[in-house]
Amino acid sequence: MADDKVKKNQINIELPEEIAEGVYANLAIISHSQSEFVLDFIRLVPNVPKAKVKSRVILSPSHAKRLYKALAENLSKFEKQHGPIREENSGHLPPMNFTPTAQA
């Protein structure tokens, strides 16, 4: 009986190959309305003044709060295992024109 209840609460999640590869983003812009939160993930490239949104996730306020709590919990676990995460440029956009450190 207990096994049947556990099986009813399980969700089968499929991860398509093209999604499993992931998308790199080094900037996130968060906006919200009364009914939803919009998270835009962007990739800034050195010396390129234009950037594209690579992924957009739209959440209800309650899902946004659960994401916030889960992210905070995971950051805490990460820092306990690997040490404090160093914050660079906190509160500012990353520099748009990185200086090259090597020549080819």
Backbone as a chain_set.jsonl record, in Angstrom:
{"seq": "MADDKVKKNQINIELPEEIAEGVYANLAIISHSQSEFVLDFIRLVPNVPKAKVKSRVILSPSHAKRLYKALAENLSKFEKQHGPIREENSGHLPPMNFTPTAQA", "coords": {"N": [[0.822, -1.194, 0.0], [1.915, 1.286, 0.844], [3.925, 1.559, -1.069], [2.416, 1.973, -3.396], [1.337, 4.502, -2.883], [3.655, 6.086, -2.893], [4.465, 5.744, -5.567], [2.351, 7.062, -6.861], [2.928, 9.706, -6.255], [5.218, 10.229, -7.639], [7.023, 11.792, -10.304], [7.603, 11.526, -13.687], [10.211, 12.787, -15.341], [11.285, 14.069, -18.344], [14.24, 14.787, -20.097], [15.062, 16.418, -22.81], [17.601, 15.984, -25.327], [18.633, 18.335, -26.582], [18.016, 20.281, -24.721], [19.339, 19.347, -22.493], [21.983, 19.961, -22.954], [22.264, 22.536, -22.097], [22.464, 26.144, -21.57], [24.731, 28.752, -21.662], [24.897, 31.554, -19.561], [25.729, 34.839, -18.525], [24.522, 36.901, -17.348], [21.563, 37.885, -15.738], [18.296, 39.079, -15.975], [15.66, 40.154, -14.075], [12.235, 40.539, -13.966], [8.924, 41.538, -12.954], [5.383, 41.133, -12.624], [2.109, 41.582, -11.25], [1.207, 38.999, -11.39], [3.214, 37.282, -12.325], [6.693, 36.243, -12.575], [9.455, 37.071, -14.56], [12.307, 35.688, -15.855], [15.085, 36.505, -17.553], [17.767, 35.167, -19.237], [20.973, 35.982, -20.22], [23.721, 36.2, -22.492], [26.646, 37.886, -22.349], [29.146, 39.021, -24.515], [32.618, 39.607, -24.851], [33.657, 42.791, -26.099], [31.474, 43.11, -27.763], [28.782, 45.026, -28.341], [26.107, 44.33, -28.294], [23.711, 42.124, -26.953], [22.046, 38.963, -26.661], [18.999, 37.563, -25.445], [19.17, 34.415, -24.142], [17.626, 32.527, -22.941], [14.385, 32.331, -21.528], [12.464, 32.29, -18.647], [9.355, 31.89, -17.202], [7.58, 32.405, -14.288], [5.161, 31.664, -11.731], [4.348, 33.749, -8.872], [4.461, 32.146, -6.491], [5.953, 29.923, -7.338], [8.32, 31.25, -7.987], [9.157, 32.044, -5.453], [9.64, 29.568, -4.263], [11.741, 28.739, -5.911], [13.648, 30.685, -5.232], [14.109, 30.01, -2.5], [15.105, 27.394, -2.815], [17.402, 27.9, -4.339], [18.875, 29.494, -2.536], [19.291, 27.596, -0.504], [20.858, 25.71, -1.894], [23.084, 27.284, -2.596], [24.126, 27.77, -0.055], [24.837, 25.14, 0.737], [26.767, 24.637, -1.235], [28.737, 26.567, -0.592], [29.489, 25.683, 1.945], [30.77, 23.356, 1.267], [32.72, 24.14, -0.637], [33.751, 26.587, 0.088], [33.482, 30.212, 0.535], [31.767, 32.015, -2.026], [33.225, 34.221, -4.188], [32.281, 37.494, -4.8], [32.218, 39.435, -7.609], [32.141, 42.682, -9.023], [29.688, 43.295, -7.802], [26.338, 44.115, -8.058], [26.632, 45.551, -10.371], [26.765, 45.784, -13.967], [28.562, 43.351, -15.905], [31.852, 44.088, -17.248], [31.915, 45.353, -20.558], [33.957, 45.368, -22.402], [36.362, 43.385, -22.306], [39.821, 43.141, -21.534], [42.224, 41.669, -23.614], [44.223, 38.926, -22.501], [46.081, 37.34, -23.594], [47.942, 36.601, -26.577], [47.591, 35.376, -29.895]], "CA": [[0.0, 0.0, 0.0], [2.794, 2.451, 0.927], [4.61, 1.666, -2.354], [1.473, 2.55, -4.351], [1.236, 5.935, -2.599], [4.908, 6.692, -3.36], [4.413, 5.739, -7.029], [1.401, 8.089, -7.294], [3.531, 11.018, -6.055], [6.413, 10.36, -8.467], [6.858, 12.44, -11.605], [8.578, 11.097, -14.678], [10.68, 13.993, -16.026], [12.099, 13.787, -19.526], [15.173, 15.853, -20.425], [15.478, 16.277, -24.212], [19.038, 16.154, -25.542], [18.985, 19.732, -26.894], [17.894, 21.039, -23.476], [20.342, 18.814, -21.569], [23.263, 20.63, -23.217], [22.271, 23.769, -21.322], [22.769, 27.421, -22.208], [25.562, 29.575, -20.785], [24.477, 32.945, -19.393], [26.509, 35.532, -17.507], [23.699, 38.006, -16.867], [20.135, 37.581, -15.625], [17.437, 40.222, -15.7], [14.421, 39.659, -13.486], [11.148, 41.513, -13.895], [7.717, 40.892, -12.445], [4.082, 41.803, -12.595], [1.325, 41.083, -10.119], [0.895, 37.586, -11.533], [4.304, 36.427, -12.79], [8.085, 36.669, -12.604], [10.107, 36.736, -15.823], [13.757, 35.617, -15.727], [15.766, 36.478, -18.841], [19.172, 34.8, -19.105], [21.649, 36.646, -21.329], [25.156, 35.987, -22.608], [27.421, 39.033, -22.809], [30.389, 38.614, -25.154], [33.566, 40.719, -24.848], [33.78, 43.689, -27.249], [30.263, 43.088, -28.579], [27.854, 45.882, -27.589], [24.744, 43.813, -28.353], [23.581, 40.798, -26.344], [20.743, 38.339, -26.883], [18.422, 36.703, -24.422], [19.371, 33.02, -24.545], [16.554, 31.719, -22.38], [13.423, 33.067, -20.707], [11.651, 31.419, -17.794], [8.25, 32.636, -16.605], [7.149, 31.688, -13.092], [4.175, 32.288, -10.849], [5.022, 34.227, -7.658], [4.745, 31.064, -5.539], [7.074, 29.142, -7.874], [9.506, 32.094, -7.859], [9.589, 31.995, -4.057], [10.228, 28.243, -4.054], [13.039, 28.76, -6.585], [14.5, 31.515, -4.376], [14.493, 29.218, -1.329], [15.94, 26.269, -3.261], [18.689, 28.451, -4.744], [19.564, 29.877, -1.3], [19.718, 26.369, 0.163], [21.943, 25.116, -2.663], [24.263, 28.145, -2.449], [24.652, 27.504, 1.279], [25.498, 23.83, 0.681], [27.956, 24.801, -2.078], [29.762, 27.309, 0.151], [29.979, 24.815, 3.024], [31.647, 22.353, 0.673], [33.796, 24.708, -1.453], [34.162, 27.886, 0.596], [32.668, 31.35, 0.087], [31.791, 32.433, -3.426], [33.683, 35.604, -4.288], [31.416, 38.323, -5.637], [32.91, 40.471, -8.368], [31.236, 43.654, -9.644], [28.35, 43.119, -7.248], [25.394, 45.193, -8.326], [26.938, 46.249, -11.62], [26.876, 44.951, -15.157], [29.937, 42.952, -16.219], [32.457, 44.973, -18.241], [31.588, 44.966, -21.93], [35.159, 45.265, -23.231], [37.427, 42.75, -21.566], [41.133, 43.311, -22.137], [42.817, 40.357, -23.87], [45.37, 38.611, -21.658], [47.017, 36.526, -24.36], [47.933, 36.832, -28.026], [47.789, 34.15, -30.668]], "C": [[0.864, 1.255, 0.0], [3.526, 2.664, -0.389], [3.709, 2.296, -3.411], [1.349, 4.056, -4.151], [2.478, 6.673, -3.088], [4.888, 6.787, -4.881], [3.463, 6.81, -7.558], [2.003, 9.483, -7.196], [4.791, 11.235, -6.891], [6.061, 11.007, -9.803], [7.965, 11.944, -12.516], [8.972, 12.328, -15.496], [11.6, 13.593, -17.165], [12.963, 15.01, -19.827], [15.65, 15.661, -21.857], [16.953, 16.631, -24.381], [19.426, 17.613, -25.784], [18.872, 20.639, -25.665], [18.984, 20.61, -22.493], [21.703, 19.479, -21.765], [23.381, 21.926, -22.423], [22.615, 24.984, -22.175], [23.588, 28.231, -21.222], [25.018, 30.993, -20.75], [25.342, 33.574, -18.308], [25.807, 36.801, -17.026], [22.252, 37.526, -16.803], [19.402, 38.876, -15.301], [16.102, 39.668, -15.226], [13.414, 40.798, -13.451], [9.906, 40.781, -13.401], [6.504, 41.795, -12.609], [3.352, 41.247, -11.38], [1.144, 39.565, -10.187], [2.042, 36.694, -11.973], [5.667, 37.095, -12.642], [8.668, 36.21, -13.927], [11.611, 36.802, -15.596], [14.34, 35.496, -17.123], [17.24, 36.209, -18.597], [19.89, 35.214, -20.387], [23.118, 36.272, -21.307], [25.797, 37.246, -23.168], [28.747, 38.516, -23.357], [31.332, 39.809, -25.176], [33.596, 41.471, -26.181], [32.599, 43.64, -28.212], [29.195, 43.869, -27.812], [26.412, 45.384, -27.553], [24.724, 42.403, -27.757], [22.169, 40.282, -26.579], [20.307, 37.569, -25.651], [18.552, 35.27, -24.939], [18.273, 32.106, -24.032], [15.664, 32.61, -21.522], [12.595, 32.044, -19.941], [10.609, 32.296, -17.12], [7.674, 31.79, -15.473], [6.011, 32.423, -12.401], [4.924, 32.8, -9.615], [5.36, 33.109, -6.665], [5.887, 30.172, -6.032], [8.374, 29.94, -7.778], [10.044, 32.037, -6.432], [10.219, 30.643, -3.741], [11.595, 28.15, -4.716], [14.052, 29.538, -5.755], [15.012, 30.712, -3.174], [15.415, 28.065, -1.722], [17.328, 26.753, -3.675], [19.506, 28.851, -3.516], [20.097, 28.644, -0.573], [20.908, 25.742, -0.564], [23.211, 25.958, -2.613], [24.921, 27.913, -1.088], [25.417, 26.178, 1.308], [26.798, 23.915, -0.117], [29.081, 25.464, -1.293], [30.3, 26.506, 1.338], [30.99, 23.815, 2.484], [32.882, 22.978, 0.014], [34.332, 26.044, -0.95], [33.322, 28.998, 0.002], [32.842, 31.644, -1.4], [32.184, 33.899, -3.453], [32.784, 36.365, -5.253], [32.244, 39.421, -6.294], [31.86, 41.388, -8.977], [29.829, 43.546, -9.093], [27.493, 44.356, -7.498], [25.635, 45.945, -9.617], [26.955, 45.276, -12.778], [28.325, 44.54, -15.357], [30.527, 43.912, -17.25], [32.201, 44.451, -19.646], [32.832, 44.806, -22.803], [36.31, 44.722, -22.401], [38.741, 42.973, -22.296], [41.736, 41.931, -22.382], [44.057, 40.144, -22.987], [46.39, 37.757, -22.39], [46.89, 36.889, -25.836], [48.193, 35.524, -28.731], [48.685, 34.436, -31.851]], "O": [[0.592, 2.192, -0.751], [3.737, 3.805, -0.8], [4.184, 3.073, -4.239], [1.267, 4.809, -5.122], [2.369, 7.769, -3.639], [5.262, 7.823, -5.432], [3.736, 7.41, -8.598], [1.633, 10.363, -7.973], [5.372, 12.319, -6.853], [4.978, 10.809, -10.353], [9.137, 11.948, -12.139], [8.16, 12.853, -16.258], [12.574, 12.867, -16.969], [12.473, 16.139, -19.811], [16.535, 14.845, -22.112], [17.483, 17.477, -23.661], [20.434, 18.08, -25.253], [19.562, 21.656, -25.582], [19.495, 21.439, -21.74], [22.493, 19.548, -20.824], [24.489, 22.362, -22.112], [23.003, 24.864, -23.338], [23.19, 28.385, -20.067], [24.711, 31.57, -21.794], [25.654, 32.937, -17.302], [26.414, 37.659, -16.385], [21.778, 36.842, -17.71], [19.837, 39.662, -14.46], [15.492, 38.826, -15.886], [13.711, 41.889, -12.964], [9.848, 39.551, -13.427], [6.598, 43.018, -12.716], [3.937, 40.52, -10.577], [0.95, 38.917, -9.159], [1.889, 35.473, -12.001], [5.785, 38.32, -12.59], [8.41, 35.09, -14.369], [12.138, 37.84, -15.195], [14.118, 34.495, -17.805], [17.892, 36.931, -17.842], [19.48, 34.851, -21.49], [23.697, 36.054, -20.242], [25.537, 37.635, -24.307], [29.395, 37.673, -22.737], [30.903, 40.92, -25.486], [33.564, 40.862, -27.25], [32.714, 44.081, -29.355], [28.75, 43.43, -26.752], [25.58, 45.959, -26.852], [25.612, 41.593, -28.027], [21.218, 41.058, -26.684], [21.121, 37.004, -24.92], [18.098, 34.955, -26.039], [18.012, 31.048, -24.604], [16.145, 33.536, -20.869], [12.096, 31.071, -20.505], [10.942, 33.325, -16.533], [7.328, 30.624, -15.662], [5.91, 33.648, -12.476], [6.028, 32.333, -9.337], [6.434, 33.124, -6.063], [6.702, 29.715, -5.23], [9.428, 29.361, -7.512], [11.257, 31.987, -6.229], [11.221, 30.578, -3.03], [12.514, 27.553, -4.156], [15.19, 29.098, -5.591], [16.205, 30.734, -2.871], [16.398, 27.794, -1.032], [18.324, 26.088, -3.392], [20.704, 28.576, -3.459], [21.227, 28.649, -0.083], [21.859, 25.293, 0.075], [24.311, 25.405, -2.591], [26.147, 27.865, -0.993], [26.522, 26.109, 1.845], [27.81, 23.335, 0.275], [30.223, 25.004, -1.311], [31.47, 26.651, 1.691], [31.954, 23.468, 3.167], [33.973, 22.415, 0.093], [35.284, 26.575, -1.521], [32.542, 28.77, -0.922], [33.939, 31.529, -1.946], [31.543, 34.728, -2.807], [32.556, 35.93, -6.382], [32.883, 40.227, -5.619], [30.803, 40.923, -9.403], [28.864, 43.691, -9.843], [27.882, 45.482, -7.187], [24.907, 46.889, -9.925], [27.139, 44.074, -12.585], [29.232, 45.3, -15.016], [29.787, 44.492, -18.045], [32.264, 43.246, -19.89], [32.761, 44.164, -23.851], [37.123, 45.475, -21.865], [38.779, 42.994, -23.526], [41.765, 41.103, -21.471], [44.835, 41.07, -22.761], [47.461, 37.48, -21.851], [45.869, 37.414, -26.28], [48.923, 34.668, -28.233], [48.979, 33.533, -32.635]]}, "num_chains": 1, "name": "protein.A"}
